[in-house]
Amino acid sequence: MSFSFLREFFGRALERRSTLIIFAILFAAGALLGLCFINTPAAYDFHLENCDRYLRRVCYSDRNVFTIFSERTAGCLLLAALSAISGIHIAALALPSAVLLYRAYTFGGSIRILCSVYRVSGSLVVLVLYLPIHLLIDAVLIVGMALSCARAPHFCFCKRDFCDILCDFGVLAGLMALICLLEMLLLLVLFHPLGMLL
């Protein structure tokens, strides 16, 4: 992956500043909903279960960190594929938008649960792992969706357009994999013993 190709990729994304801002506002609104509507029993239990699963399966898991990395990367690659493929039609953009809103909702609620229920340990998890990794993944997802918004109105079912989608997916997947690698390194440094490499 050459630097010129990356510059071209991000250059196309920056040309869609208004789209990026709209998706960022959508994400912020979803996160705010997650923060504000946590007081109902159903929402509280939902977010508490999500946080418990995240802490149990990622932060304080006794599983090999490469297994965690593989699972997290597979999930992120699915997000990358979803955002890239949605560029085939304007109607298809509704699905990644719904996924982004859902991720934002769980993000806001989980931050509140981690900080209020798990106190100091939860706040540490939020600051050094959950917050930066989640935001980086969502930023890549938003960039992919912005590129798909630009492509969707003019998409033709031809080889060139499919190749463009494949190239964008390659960059998105590479960025997602790097973020998951960063997460794995943070897990090793802060939460998992080095023996978890074996």
N, C-alpha and C positions, 0 to 999 in steps of 0.2 A: 504494500500500500504506500504509494509515493506521497510526499508532502504536498505536491502540486494538486494531486487528486483530493487530498483532505481539504486544501484551501478552497478548491472548487466546490466541494460538498458543503462546507460551512458558509461559503460565499452565497450559494443558492439559498441556504437557510436564512441568512441575514437579510436577503432581499424580501423575505416574507415577515418582516418585523411585526407588522400589524397582526398577522396570524399567530406568531409566537406569543405576542402579548395577550391575545384573546384566550389562547390555551393556558397561559400562565394564570390569567384571571379565573378561568374555569377551575384550575387546580386549587388556587387559593380559596375559592368559594367552597369547594368540596372539603378542604381541610378545615375551614371555619365551621361547616356543618358538623363535621366529626367532633370538633371541640365543643360546640354548643349543645348538640342534641344527645349528649352522653348520659344525661340524667334519667332517661327512661330505663326501666329494668332490662328490656330487651336489648337496647343499644349498649348498655353497660356490660351485660353478659357477653355480647358479641365481641366487643373490643377487648374485654378481659381474657376471653378465650384466645383471641388472636395474639395478644401479648404473651400469654403463657406458652403458646405453641412456639412463638418466635424465640423466646428465652430458652425453652427446653430443647428445641431442634437446631438452633443456630448458636446462640451465645454460650450456653452451658451444656451443650451436648457432649456425650461421651463417644460420639461417632468420629471417624477419620475426617479431617478437615477437607481432604480432597473429595470425599463424598458430598459434604455440604457444598463445596465449590461447584461440583458437577450439577447438583440439583438446582442451586441458585442460578447458575449459568443457563441451564435448560429453560427455566422459567423466563429469564430475561430475553433469551433468543426467541421465545414465543412472542413476547411483547414486540421485539424488533420486527419479526415477520408480520405481525398483525398491523403495525403502523405502516410498513412498506407496502403490503398487499392492498391496503385500503385505498391506495392511489389509483385503482382500476376504475372506480366509479365514485361519484360524489356521495351517493347513498351509503357506500361502504365505510365512509368516514365516521358514521354514527357509532360503530362498534368500538374503535379505539378511543373515541371521545367518552363513551360510557365506561370503558375500562379505566381511563385516566381519572374520571370523576369518582369511581369506586376506590381506586388507589388513594386518591386525595382524602376521601372520607375516612378510610381506615387509618391513614397516616395521622390525621388530626386527632382522632379518637385514641389511637395507640399512644401517641405522645402524652396525652393527658393521663391515661391509665399508668403508663410507665413511670411518670413523675409523681403521681398522687398515691398510687398503691405500692409501688416498689421503692419509692423514696430515693435514697442516695444511690443505690445500685442501679435503679431504673433510670435516674437522671444521667448517670455515667454512660449507660448503654445508649441513651438518646444522643448525647453530645458527641461521643467518639465513634459511634457505629451507625445507629439507626437513622439519625437525621441526615448526615452527609451522604451515605450510600443511597438511601431512598430518594433524596433530591437529585443526585447525579443520574440515577436510572430514569427518573421522571423527566429530567431535562433532555436526555437522549430520546425518550419516547416522544416528547413534545416536538423536538427537531424533526424526527421522522414523520410525525403527523403533519407538520407544516409543509414539508416537501411533498407529501401525498396530496395535500390540499391544492398545491400548485399544479400537480400532474393530473388530478382527477378530471377536471373539465375538458381536457384535451387528449385524454388517453385513447389510443387506438390499439386494438388487439393485434399488434404487429411485433416482430422480433425485436426491433430497436427499443420499444417501450418496455417490453418484458426484461430486456437486458439492463435498461436503466433502473428498473425496480430491483433487479438482482444486485446491481452494483451498490445501490443505496442500502439494501439489506446487508451487504457485506460490511459496509462501514459501520452501520448501526450495531451489527452483531459484534464486530471487533471492539467497539467502544463499550458495549455491555459486558463483554468478556473481561476487558481491562478493569472495569468497575468491580466485577465479581472477584477478580484477582486481588484488587486492593482490599476488598472485604475480607478475603481469606487471610491476607497478611495481617490485617488489624485483629482478626480473631486469634491468630497465632501469638501476636505480641501481647494482647491485652486479656484474652479470655481462655485460650487453650494452651496447655503445655506443649512443648516442642515434640513430645512423644506422640502427640496426636497425628503427626505426619506419617507414622508407620501404620 
